[in-house]
Amino acid sequence: MLLIAFLGGILTVLSPCILPVVPFLFAGVDRTRRSILLTLGGMALTFALIASLAVVSSEWVVRTNATGRHVALIVMVLFALSLISARIGGWLARPFVLLGNRIDPDSRALSGPLKSLLIGVATGLLWAPCAGPILGVILTGAMLQGANAQTSLLLLAYGLGSALSLGTLIFAGRSLVNRLKASIPLTGWLRRCAGVAVLAAAVLITTGADRTLLARTSSEGVSRLESGVLENVPKVVDYLVSKVKAAPLADSDQGAMPSLSGAVEWLNSPELTAQALKGKVVLVDFWTYDCINCQHALPYVKAWAEKYAKDGLVVIGVHTPEYGYERIIDNVKAQVRKLGIAYPVAIDNNYAIWRNFDNQYWPAHYLIDAKGRIRYSHFGEGRYEAQERMIRELLDEAKAGVSPP
C-alpha cells in the first residue's frame, strides 16, 4: 500500500488541484539544490501531519488547521513581496540573519534553510489535492480507524511522491534558469514575474476564487490513471479496488437501501429514513464542499433534482467531510446556500451514513428504486448520460409498478 500511495502522489502533479501551489514552488527555481529539497520535504511532512490531524474530530484541531492556513497565506504574501522587490526581501530576511548571528556568528546562512523550510511548511498547509481513488482510500481508512502511524506513513508516502514529481519539474526549471544567468536583467524579470504569480495565487486562495477556476477543469483522466494503478498492483489491493475504482456498476439489485441514520444535522429537510422513502426513486450523493471532483458533478446532481422532482425523484446529499474545516457545520450551511442546493443534505460528520453504505469515495452516487433496492452506483466524475438514463428507467418502473429484474 505504501507503493500505491507513493505512485498516487506522483500522479497528483497531473491534477488541476495542484495548480494553486505551483507558483510558490516554482518561484524559487534559482535557489540551491539543498534549498529546493528542504522546501519539498517541508511540504510533504506538513501535508502528512495536517492530513493525519484532519481525521481527528476535536474542535481545537479543526480551528488550528484553519488558523494555520491563514498564517500560511501571510507567509506566501511576504515571500511574493520579497521576490518582487529585492529591498523588501532584504528587510524580511534581516531578523533571521540577526538571529543566526546571535546564535552563532559563523551561521549567517541560517536564514536560507529556515526560509526554504518555512515556504515548504506553508505550502503544505495550503495544499489540498483532489481526493482521487488512492488518496480517498487512505483518508477514509484513517477516518474510520482513527489517526495512527500506518496512516501517517501512507500520507507521507503520498506527499513524497508528489514532492518527487514536483521536484523533477522544479529542477528542470532550475536548469533553464542557470542557462539564463548570463542575462542578469532577464533573470531579474523572471524573479519579479514569479513574485507576481505567487501573490496572485495567494489572493485566489484567500478569496476562494481558485475553487471557481478549478471547477471548470476535470480530474476524470487522473482518476482513471489512479484506478489503473489500483487495479494493476497485484493481490494486496484486490479488496480496495472493488470499493474505489471509478467505474459504474451495471443495472442490478445490489441490496436494500442502507439506513440514513446517524447524521449530526439535516439541512433543507427534516431527517429522512429509508422506510419513509419507499415508493420514491432516490439518488444518494456522497460529497464534500471543497472536493473539486464533487464540484464538477454537482451541477448535474442539481439539474436532476430540479428536472425529475415532479416525477418522484428524491435527491439526498450526504456531506461527509474530507478535511477538518469541512466538519464545521456553519461552513457547510454557508456552502449549501452559496451553491444553491435546495434538496435535503445530511451532515455526516461522524461517518455514520458513509459506513452504512460501505462507501469509499467522493463523489459517489447510489440510485435506489421505488422498492428500496440499490440498482445502480457510480464513483467519481463522468458517465452523466448513463446515470440520467438510469434515473429515467427507475422512474418509469415506479410509475408502471414494475418489479425490478
DRENDO-1510 file (C-alpha; in Angstrom, 1 decimal, always signed):
<recs>
REC; n; res; u; v; w
REC; 1; MET; +0.0; +0.0; +0.0 .
REC; 2; LEU; +3.0; +2.3; +0.6 .
REC; 3; LEU; +4.0; +1.9; -3.0 .
REC; 4; ILE; +0.4; +2.6; -4.2 .
REC; 5; ALA; +0.4; +5.8; -2.0 .
REC; 6; PHE; +3.7; +6.9; -3.5 .
REC; 7; LEU; +2.5; +6.3; -7.1 .
REC; 8; GLY; -0.7; +8.2; -6.3 .
REC; 9; GLY; +1.4; +11.2; -5.1 .
REC; 10; ILE; +3.4; +11.2; -8.3 .
REC; 11; LEU; +0.2; +11.3; -10.3 .
REC; 12; THR; -1.1; +14.3; -8.3 .
REC; 13; VAL; +1.1; +16.6; -10.4 .
REC; 14; LEU; -1.3; +15.8; -13.3 .
REC; 15; SER; -4.3; +17.0; -11.3 .
REC; 16; PRO; -5.6; +20.6; -11.7 .
REC; 17; CYS; -6.0; +20.8; -7.9 .
REC; 18; ILE; -2.2; +21.2; -7.5 .
REC; 19; LEU; -2.2; +24.4; -9.6 .
REC; 20; PRO; -2.7; +26.9; -6.8 .
REC; 21; VAL; +0.6; +25.9; -5.0 .
REC; 22; VAL; +2.7; +25.6; -8.2 .
REC; 23; PRO; +3.8; +29.3; -8.2 .
REC; 24; PHE; +5.0; +29.0; -4.6 .
REC; 25; LEU; +7.3; +26.1; -5.5 .
REC; 26; PHE; +8.5; +27.3; -8.9 .
REC; 27; ALA; +9.2; +30.9; -7.7 .
REC; 28; GLY; +12.4; +29.5; -6.2 .
REC; 29; VAL; +13.9; +27.6; -9.1 .
REC; 30; ASP; +17.0; +29.7; -8.9 .
REC; 31; ARG; +17.8; +28.6; -5.3 .
REC; 32; THR; +20.3; +25.9; -4.4 .
REC; 33; ARG; +19.5; +22.2; -4.6 .
REC; 34; ARG; +19.5; +21.9; -0.8 .
REC; 35; SER; +17.0; +24.8; -0.5 .
REC; 36; ILE; +14.6; +23.2; -3.0 .
REC; 37; LEU; +14.8; +19.8; -1.2 .
REC; 38; LEU; +14.1; +21.5; +2.1 .
REC; 39; THR; +11.0; +23.2; +0.6 .
REC; 40; LEU; +9.7; +20.0; -0.9 .
REC; 41; GLY; +10.4; +18.0; +2.3 .
REC; 42; GLY; +8.7; +20.6; +4.4 .
REC; 43; MET; +5.7; +20.4; +2.1 .
REC; 44; ALA; +5.4; +16.6; +2.3 .
REC; 45; LEU; +5.9; +16.4; +6.1 .
REC; 46; THR; +3.4; +19.2; +6.7 .
REC; 47; PHE; +0.8; +17.6; +4.4 .
REC; 48; ALA; +1.2; +14.3; +6.2 .
REC; 49; LEU; +0.8; +15.9; +9.6 .
REC; 50; ILE; -2.2; +18.1; +8.7 .
REC; 51; ALA; -4.0; +15.3; +6.9 .
REC; 52; SER; -3.4; +13.0; +9.8 .
REC; 53; LEU; -4.8; +15.5; +12.3 .
REC; 54; ALA; -7.8; +16.2; +9.9 .
REC; 55; VAL; -9.2; +12.8; +10.8 .
REC; 56; VAL; -9.5; +13.8; +14.5 .
REC; 57; SER; -12.8; +15.4; +15.1 .
REC; 58; SER; -11.6; +17.6; +18.1 .
REC; 59; GLU; -12.7; +21.2; +17.7 .
REC; 60; TRP; -9.3; +22.6; +18.6 .
REC; 61; VAL; -7.7; +20.6; +15.7 .
REC; 62; VAL; -10.2; +22.0; +13.2 .
REC; 63; ARG; -9.7; +25.6; +14.4 .
REC; 64; THR; -5.9; +25.2; +14.5 .
REC; 65; ASN; -5.9; +23.9; +10.9 .
REC; 66; ALA; -8.0; +26.9; +9.8 .
REC; 67; THR; -5.6; +29.3; +11.6 .
REC; 68; GLY; -2.6; +27.6; +10.1 .
REC; 69; ARG; -3.9; +28.2; +6.6 .
REC; 70; HIS; -4.3; +31.9; +7.3 .
REC; 71; VAL; -0.8; +32.1; +8.6 .
REC; 72; ALA; +0.5; +30.2; +5.6 .
REC; 73; LEU; -1.2; +32.8; +3.3 .
REC; 74; ILE; +0.5; +35.6; +5.1 .
REC; 75; VAL; +3.9; +33.8; +4.7 .
REC; 76; MET; +3.2; +33.4; +1.0 .
REC; 77; VAL; +2.3; +37.1; +0.5 .
REC; 78; LEU; +5.6; +38.1; +2.3 .
REC; 79; PHE; +7.5; +35.7; +0.1 .
REC; 80; ALA; +5.9; +37.1; -3.0 .
REC; 81; LEU; +6.8; +40.7; -2.0 .
REC; 82; SER; +10.4; +39.6; -1.4 .
REC; 83; LEU; +10.6; +38.3; -4.9 .
REC; 84; ILE; +9.1; +41.4; -6.4 .
REC; 85; SER; +11.4; +43.8; -4.6 .
REC; 86; ALA; +15.0; +42.9; -3.5 .
REC; 87; ARG; +14.8; +45.7; -0.9 .
REC; 88; ILE; +11.8; +44.1; +0.7 .
REC; 89; GLY; +13.4; +40.7; +0.6 .
REC; 90; GLY; +16.5; +42.0; +2.4 .
REC; 91; TRP; +14.3; +43.7; +5.0 .
REC; 92; LEU; +12.3; +40.5; +5.6 .
REC; 93; ALA; +15.5; +38.4; +5.8 .
REC; 94; ARG; +17.2; +40.7; +8.3 .
REC; 95; PRO; +15.5; +39.2; +11.5 .
REC; 96; PHE; +16.6; +35.7; +10.5 .
REC; 97; VAL; +20.2; +36.8; +9.8 .
REC; 98; LEU; +20.4; +38.6; +13.1 .
REC; 99; LEU; +19.0; +35.5; +14.9 .
REC; 100; GLY; +21.6; +33.4; +13.2 .
REC; 101; ASN; +24.5; +35.8; +14.1 .
REC; 102; ARG; +23.3; +35.8; +17.7 .
REC; 103; ILE; +23.3; +32.0; +17.9 .
REC; 104; ASP; +26.5; +31.5; +16.0 .
REC; 105; PRO; +28.5; +34.3; +14.3 .
REC; 106; ASP; +29.5; +31.8; +11.6 .
REC; 107; SER; +26.0; +30.8; +10.7 .
REC; 108; ARG; +25.0; +33.7; +8.6 .
REC; 109; ALA; +23.4; +31.3; +6.1 .
REC; 110; LEU; +20.9; +30.1; +8.6 .
REC; 111; SER; +18.2; +32.3; +7.1 .
REC; 112; GLY; +18.4; +30.4; +3.8 .
REC; 113; PRO; +17.5; +26.9; +5.1 .
REC; 114; LEU; +14.9; +28.3; +7.5 .
REC; 115; LYS; +13.3; +30.3; +4.8 .
REC; 116; SER; +13.1; +27.3; +2.5 .
REC; 117; LEU; +11.7; +25.1; +5.2 .
REC; 118; LEU; +9.1; +27.7; +6.1 .
REC; 119; ILE; +8.0; +28.0; +2.5 .
REC; 120; GLY; +7.6; +24.2; +2.4 .
REC; 121; VAL; +5.5; +24.2; +5.6 .
REC; 122; ALA; +3.3; +27.0; +4.3 .
REC; 123; THR; +2.8; +25.2; +1.0 .
REC; 124; GLY; +1.9; +22.0; +2.9 .
REC; 125; LEU; -0.8; +23.9; +4.9 .
REC; 126; LEU; -2.4; +25.2; +1.7 .
REC; 127; TRP; -2.0; +22.1; -0.4 .
REC; 128; ALA; -5.3; +20.2; -0.7 .
REC; 129; PRO; -5.0; +17.8; -3.6 .
REC; 130; CYS; -8.1; +16.1; -5.2 .
REC; 131; ALA; -9.1; +13.0; -3.3 .
REC; 132; GLY; -8.8; +10.6; -6.2 .
REC; 133; PRO; -9.2; +6.8; -5.6 .
REC; 134; ILE; -5.8; +6.4; -3.9 .
REC; 135; LEU; -5.9; +9.3; -1.5 .
REC; 136; GLY; -9.6; +8.5; -0.9 .
REC; 137; VAL; -8.7; +5.0; +0.3 .
REC; 138; ILE; -6.0; +6.4; +2.7 .
REC; 139; LEU; -8.2; +9.2; +4.1 .
REC; 140; THR; -11.3; +7.2; +4.6 .
REC; 141; GLY; -9.4; +4.4; +6.2 .
REC; 142; ALA; -7.9; +6.9; +8.6 .
REC; 143; MET; -11.3; +8.5; +9.4 .
REC; 144; LEU; -12.9; +5.1; +10.1 .
REC; 145; GLN; -10.0; +3.7; +12.2 .
REC; 146; GLY; -8.6; +7.0; +13.6 .
REC; 147; ALA; -5.2; +8.6; +13.1 .
REC; 148; ASN; -2.4; +6.1; +13.5 .
REC; 149; ALA; +1.2; +5.5; +12.5 .
REC; 150; GLN; +0.3; +3.5; +9.4 .
REC; 151; THR; -2.0; +6.2; +8.1 .
REC; 152; SER; +0.7; +8.9; +8.7 .
REC; 153; LEU; +3.2; +6.7; +6.8 .
REC; 154; LEU; +0.8; +6.3; +3.9 .
REC; 155; LEU; +0.2; +10.1; +3.8 .
REC; 156; LEU; +3.9; +10.8; +4.0 .
REC; 157; ALA; +4.5; +8.4; +1.1 .
REC; 158; TYR; +1.8; +10.2; -0.9 .
REC; 159; GLY; +3.4; +13.5; -0.1 .
REC; 160; LEU; +6.9; +12.3; -1.0 .
REC; 161; GLY; +5.5; +11.0; -4.4 .
REC; 162; SER; +4.1; +14.5; -5.1 .
REC; 163; ALA; +7.3; +16.1; -4.0 .
REC; 164; LEU; +9.3; +13.8; -6.3 .
REC; 165; SER; +7.2; +14.8; -9.4 .
REC; 166; LEU; +7.1; +18.5; -8.5 .
REC; 167; GLY; +10.8; +18.4; -7.7 .
REC; 168; THR; +11.6; +16.9; -11.1 .
REC; 169; LEU; +9.8; +19.8; -12.8 .
REC; 170; ILE; +11.4; +22.4; -10.5 .
REC; 171; PHE; +15.0; +21.1; -11.1 .
REC; 172; ALA; +14.2; +21.2; -14.8 .
REC; 173; GLY; +13.2; +24.8; -14.5 .
REC; 174; ARG; +16.3; +25.5; -12.4 .
REC; 175; SER; +18.5; +24.1; -15.1 .
REC; 176; LEU; +16.8; +26.5; -17.6 .
REC; 177; VAL; +17.3; +29.5; -15.2 .
REC; 178; ASN; +21.0; +28.6; -14.8 .
REC; 179; ARG; +21.5; +28.8; -18.6 .
REC; 180; LEU; +19.9; +32.3; -18.5 .
REC; 181; LYS; +22.1; +33.6; -15.7 .
REC; 182; ALA; +24.4; +35.3; -18.2 .
REC; 183; SER; +21.5; +37.6; -18.8 .
REC; 184; ILE; +21.0; +39.3; -15.4 .
REC; 185; PRO; +18.2; +41.6; -16.5 .
REC; 186; LEU; +16.2; +38.7; -17.8 .
REC; 187; THR; +16.7; +36.7; -14.6 .
REC; 188; GLY; +15.6; +39.6; -12.5 .
REC; 189; TRP; +12.5; +40.0; -14.7 .
REC; 190; LEU; +11.7; +36.3; -14.3 .
REC; 191; ARG; +12.1; +36.7; -10.5 .
REC; 192; ARG; +9.6; +39.6; -10.4 .
REC; 193; CYS; +7.1; +37.7; -12.6 .
REC; 194; ALA; +7.3; +34.7; -10.2 .
REC; 195; GLY; +6.6; +37.0; -7.3 .
REC; 196; VAL; +3.5; +38.4; -9.1 .
REC; 197; ALA; +2.4; +34.8; -9.8 .
REC; 198; VAL; +2.8; +33.9; -6.1 .
REC; 199; LEU; +0.9; +37.0; -5.0 .
REC; 200; ALA; -1.9; +36.2; -7.4 .
REC; 201; ALA; -2.2; +32.6; -6.2 .
REC; 202; ALA; -2.3; +33.8; -2.6 .
REC; 203; VAL; -5.1; +36.2; -3.5 .
REC; 204; LEU; -7.0; +33.4; -5.3 .
REC; 205; ILE; -6.8; +31.1; -2.4 .
REC; 206; THR; -7.7; +33.8; +0.1 .
REC; 207; THR; -10.9; +34.8; -1.8 .
REC; 208; GLY; -11.8; +31.3; -2.7 .
REC; 209; ALA; -11.7; +32.1; -6.4 .
REC; 210; ASP; -9.3; +29.2; -7.0 .
REC; 211; ARG; -12.3; +26.8; -6.5 .
REC; 212; THR; -14.3; +28.7; -9.1 .
REC; 213; LEU; -11.5; +28.3; -11.6 .
REC; 214; LEU; -10.7; +24.7; -10.8 .
REC; 215; ALA; -14.4; +23.8; -11.1 .
REC; 216; ARG; -14.0; +24.4; -14.8 .
REC; 217; THR; -11.4; +21.7; -15.1 .
REC; 218; SER; -11.7; +17.9; -14.8 .
REC; 219; SER; -9.8; +15.3; -12.9 .
REC; 220; GLU; -11.5; +12.4; -14.6 .
REC; 221; GLY; -8.4; +11.4; -16.5 .
REC; 222; VAL; -6.2; +11.4; -13.4 .
REC; 223; SER; -8.9; +9.3; -11.6 .
REC; 224; ARG; -8.7; +6.8; -14.4 .
REC; 225; LEU; -4.9; +6.6; -14.1 .
REC; 226; GLU; -5.1; +6.1; -10.3 .
REC; 227; SER; -7.8; +3.5; -10.8 .
REC; 228; GLY; -5.4; +1.7; -13.2 .
REC; 229; VAL; -2.6; +1.8; -10.5 .
REC; 230; LEU; -5.0; +0.2; -8.0 .
REC; 231; GLU; -6.1; -2.4; -10.4 .
REC; 232; ASN; -2.7; -3.4; -11.6 .
REC; 233; VAL; -0.8; -3.6; -8.3 .
REC; 234; PRO; -1.3; -7.3; -7.6 .
REC; 235; LYS; -3.1; -9.0; -4.7 .
REC; 236; VAL; -2.6; -6.5; -1.8 .
REC; 237; VAL; -5.3; -4.1; -3.1 .
REC; 238; ASP; -7.8; -6.6; -4.6 .
REC; 239; TYR; -10.4; -5.7; -1.9 .
REC; 240; LEU; -9.8; -2.0; -2.2 .
REC; 241; VAL; -10.1; -2.0; -5.9 .
REC; 242; SER; -13.6; -3.4; -5.7 .
REC; 243; LYS; -14.6; -0.5; -3.5 .
REC; 244; VAL; -13.0; +2.6; -5.1 .
REC; 245; LYS; -12.4; +2.1; -8.8 .
REC; 246; ALA; -14.1; +4.9; -10.7 .
REC; 247; ALA; -16.4; +2.8; -12.8 .
REC; 248; PRO; -20.2; +2.4; -12.8 .
REC; 249; LEU; -21.8; -0.8; -11.8 .
REC; 250; ALA; -24.4; -2.3; -14.1 .
REC; 251; ASP; -28.1; -2.2; -13.6 .
REC; 252; SER; -28.6; -4.9; -10.9 .
REC; 253; ASP; -30.0; -5.4; -7.5 .
REC; 254; GLN; -27.2; -4.5; -5.1 .
REC; 255; GLY; -29.3; -5.0; -1.9 .
REC; 256; ALA; -31.6; -3.0; +0.2 .
REC; 257; MET; -31.0; +0.7; +0.8 .
REC; 258; PRO; -28.9; +1.1; +4.0 .
REC; 259; SER; -30.0; +3.3; +6.9 .
REC; 260; LEU; -29.8; +7.1; +6.7 .
REC; 261; SER; -29.5; +7.5; +10.4 .
REC; 262; GLY; -26.5; +9.0; +12.2 .
REC; 263; ALA; -26.3; +12.5; +10.6 .
REC; 264; VAL; -25.5; +15.2; +13.1 .
REC; 265; GLU; -27.9; +17.6; +11.3 .
REC; 266; TRP; -30.2; +17.7; +8.3 .
REC; 267; LEU; -30.4; +20.8; +6.0 .
REC; 268; ASN; -33.4; +21.7; +3.8 .
REC; 269; SER; -35.5; +18.9; +5.2 .
REC; 270; PRO; -36.3; +17.0; +8.4 .
REC; 271; GLU; -34.5; +13.7; +8.9 .
REC; 272; LEU; -35.3; +11.2; +6.2 .
REC; 273; THR; -35.5; +7.4; +6.6 .
REC; 274; ALA; -35.2; +4.6; +4.1 .
REC; 275; GLN; -38.6; +3.3; +5.1 .
REC; 276; ALA; -40.3; +6.7; +4.5 .
REC; 277; LEU; -38.7; +6.9; +1.0 .
REC; 278; LYS; -40.3; +3.6; -0.2 .
REC; 279; GLY; -42.2; +4.4; -3.4 .
REC; 280; LYS; -39.8; +7.1; -4.4 .
REC; 281; VAL; -36.7; +6.8; -6.6 .
REC; 282; VAL; -33.8; +8.1; -4.6 .
REC; 283; LEU; -30.4; +9.4; -5.6 .
REC; 284; VAL; -27.9; +9.5; -2.7 .
REC; 285; ASP; -24.9; +11.7; -3.4 .
REC; 286; PHE; -21.8; +11.5; -1.1 .
REC; 287; TRP; -19.9; +14.7; -1.4 .
REC; 288; THR; -17.9; +17.4; +0.4 .
REC; 289; TYR; -17.9; +21.0; -0.5 .
REC; 290; ASP; -14.1; +21.5; -1.1 .
REC; 291; CYS; -13.7; +18.4; -3.3 .
REC; 292; ILE; -13.1; +19.5; -6.9 .
REC; 293; ASN; -14.5; +16.3; -8.2 .
REC; 294; CYS; -17.7; +16.8; -6.3 .
REC; 295; GLN; -17.9; +20.4; -7.6 .
REC; 296; HIS; -17.7; +19.0; -11.2 .
REC; 297; ALA; -20.5; +16.6; -10.5 .
REC; 298; LEU; -22.7; +18.9; -8.5 .
REC; 299; PRO; -24.3; +20.8; -11.4 .
REC; 300; TYR; -25.6; +17.5; -12.9 .
REC; 301; VAL; -27.0; +16.4; -9.5 .
REC; 302; LYS; -28.8; +19.8; -9.0 .
REC; 303; ALA; -30.2; +19.6; -12.6 .
REC; 304; TRP; -31.6; +16.1; -12.0 .
REC; 305; ALA; -33.1; +17.1; -8.7 .
REC; 306; GLU; -34.9; +20.0; -10.4 .
REC; 307; LYS; -35.8; +18.2; -13.6 .
REC; 308; TYR; -37.2; +15.0; -12.1 .
REC; 309; ALA; -38.6; +16.1; -8.7 .
REC; 310; LYS; -42.2; +16.2; -10.2 .
REC; 311; ASP; -41.8; +12.6; -11.4 .
REC; 312; GLY; -40.9; +11.3; -7.9 .
REC; 313; LEU; -37.1; +11.6; -7.7 .
REC; 314; VAL; -35.7; +12.5; -4.3 .
REC; 315; VAL; -32.0; +13.6; -4.2 .
REC; 316; ILE; -30.2; +13.4; -0.9 .
REC; 317; GLY; -26.8; +14.9; -0.5 .
REC; 318; VAL; -24.7; +13.3; +2.2 .
REC; 319; HIS; -21.9; +15.7; +3.2 .
REC; 320; THR; -19.1; +13.6; +4.6 .
REC; 321; PRO; -16.0; +15.8; +5.3 .
REC; 322; GLU; -12.6; +15.2; +3.8 .
REC; 323; TYR; -10.7; +17.9; +5.7 .
REC; 324; GLY; -11.0; +19.4; +9.2 .
REC; 325; TYR; -12.6; +22.7; +8.2 .
REC; 326; GLU; -15.3; +20.8; +6.3 .
REC; 327; ARG; -16.5; +19.5; +9.7 .
REC; 328; ILE; -17.6; +23.0; +10.8 .
REC; 329; ILE; -21.4; +22.9; +10.4 .
REC; 330; ASP; -21.6; +26.7; +9.7 .
REC; 331; ASN; -19.2; +26.3; +6.8 .
REC; 332; VAL; -21.4; +23.5; +5.3 .
REC; 333; LYS; -24.5; +25.6; +5.7 .
REC; 334; ALA; -22.8; +28.6; +4.1 .
REC; 335; GLN; -21.6; +26.5; +1.1 .
REC; 336; VAL; -25.1; +24.9; +0.7 .
REC; 337; ARG; -26.6; +28.3; +0.4 .
REC; 338; LYS; -23.8; +29.6; -1.9 .
REC; 339; LEU; -24.0; +26.6; -4.2 .
REC; 340; GLY; -27.8; +26.9; -4.4 .
REC; 341; ILE; -28.5; +23.4; -3.1 .
REC; 342; ALA; -32.2; +23.1; -2.4 .
REC; 343; TYR; -32.6; +19.3; -1.9 .
REC; 344; PRO; -32.0; +17.6; +1.5 .
REC; 345; VAL; -28.5; +17.4; +2.8 .
REC; 346; ALA; -27.4; +15.2; +5.7 .
REC; 347; ILE; -24.3; +16.4; +7.6 .
REC; 348; ASP; -22.4; +13.1; +8.1 .
REC; 349; ASN; -19.5; +14.3; +10.3 .
REC; 350; ASN; -19.3; +11.0; +12.2 .
REC; 351; TYR; -19.3; +8.9; +9.0 .
REC; 352; ALA; -22.4; +7.0; +10.1 .
REC; 353; ILE; -24.2; +7.0; +6.7 .
REC; 354; TRP; -20.8; +6.5; +5.0 .
REC; 355; ARG; -20.3; +3.3; +7.0 .
REC; 356; ASN; -23.9; +2.2; +6.4 .
REC; 357; PHE; -23.3; +2.3; +2.6 .
REC; 358; ASP; -19.8; +1.0; +2.9 .
REC; 359; ASN; -18.7; +3.9; +0.8 .
REC; 360; GLN; -15.1; +4.8; +0.0 .
REC; 361; TYR; -15.1; +7.7; -2.5 .
REC; 362; TRP; -16.1; +11.3; -3.2 .
REC; 363; PRO; -18.3; +11.8; -5.2 .
REC; 364; ALA; -20.3; +8.6; -5.0 .
REC; 365; HIS; -23.8; +8.2; -6.5 .
REC; 366; TYR; -26.3; +5.5; -5.4 .
REC; 367; LEU; -29.6; +5.1; -7.2 .
REC; 368; ILE; -32.4; +3.4; -5.2 .
REC; 369; ASP; -35.6; +2.2; -6.9 .
REC; 370; ALA; -39.2; +2.6; -5.6 .
REC; 371; LYS; -38.9; -0.8; -3.8 .
REC; 372; GLY; -36.0; +0.4; -1.8 .
REC; 373; ARG; -33.3; -1.5; -3.6 .
REC; 374; ILE; -30.0; -0.2; -4.8 .
REC; 375; ARG; -30.0; -0.6; -8.5 .
REC; 376; TYR; -27.0; +1.4; -9.7 .
REC; 377; SER; -23.9; +3.1; -8.3 .
REC; 378; HIS; -21.1; +5.2; -9.8 .
REC; 379; PHE; -17.9; +6.5; -8.2 .
REC; 380; GLY; -16.1; +9.6; -9.4 .
REC; 381; GLU; -16.8; +12.0; -12.2 .
REC; 382; GLY; -18.3; +11.2; -15.6 .
REC; 383; ARG; -20.9; +8.9; -17.1 .
REC; 384; TYR; -23.6; +11.5; -16.6 .
REC; 385; GLU; -25.7; +10.4; -19.6 .
REC; 386; ALA; -25.8; +6.8; -18.3 .
REC; 387; GLN; -26.8; +8.0; -14.8 .
REC; 388; GLU; -29.6; +10.1; -16.1 .
REC; 389; ARG; -30.8; +7.3; -18.3 .
REC; 390; MET; -30.9; +5.0; -15.3 .
REC; 391; ILE; -32.9; +7.7; -13.4 .
REC; 392; ARG; -35.5; +7.8; -16.1 .
REC; 393; GLU; -35.7; +4.0; -16.2 .
REC; 394; LEU; -36.3; +3.7; -12.5 .
REC; 395; LEU; -38.9; +6.5; -12.6 .
REC; 396; ASP; -40.7; +4.6; -15.5 .
REC; 397; GLU; -40.6; +1.4; -13.4 .
REC; 398; ALA; -42.0; +3.2; -10.4 .
REC; 399; LYS; -44.8; +4.7; -12.5 .
REC; 400; ALA; -45.8; +1.4; -14.1 .
REC; 401; GLY; -45.4; -0.5; -10.8 .
REC; 402; VAL; -42.9; -2.9; -12.4 .
REC; 403; SER; -40.8; -5.1; -10.2 .
REC; 404; PRO; -37.1; -4.9; -10.6 .
REC; 405; PRO; -35.4; -7.6; -12.7 .
</recs>
